[in-house]
């Protein structure tokens, strides 16, 4: 009984493969079709050599369309590689600087909190840590790692601020 089912499954699969090999696939831009009449009306090209597997993407938010507002300015065409108005670029740089400075302030405040909690390598023990020394050691290790991560974040933000145009002028004005 099992061999009959296996044999019929193999025959079915080979028939499907033979049918698929006889089907012509056309590419219409980023879509594919096997309808020759549709391909002819749209001017699609025949895909030759090799198999085509198309996996449809999932719908975001139950199929709701995502709306994107396009902002156009007289100086910007929106094309990659197009020039941006110098005034607009200065405004973008100023916005980027403000955002990075705000992030730097947050990171420095967080670093101050961590250093205070760190207490020069001897943080105060919390409730359950009095009975379980390993919990205390784990928290100390996590604090040390958080301080190191935050230091690298601060260094990265400062590097990004240094890369912005006019960074030298801003650095001298801040001193």
Secondary structure, 3 states (H helix, E strand, C coil): CHHHHHHHHHHHHHHHHHHHHHCCEEEECCEEECCHHHHHHHCCEEECCCCCCCCCCCCHHHHCCCCCCCCCECCECCCCCCCCCHHHHHHHHHHHHHHHHHHHHHHHHHHHHHHHHHCCCCCCCCHHHHCCHHHHHHHHHHHHHHHHHHHHHHHHHHHHHHHCCCHHHHHHHHC
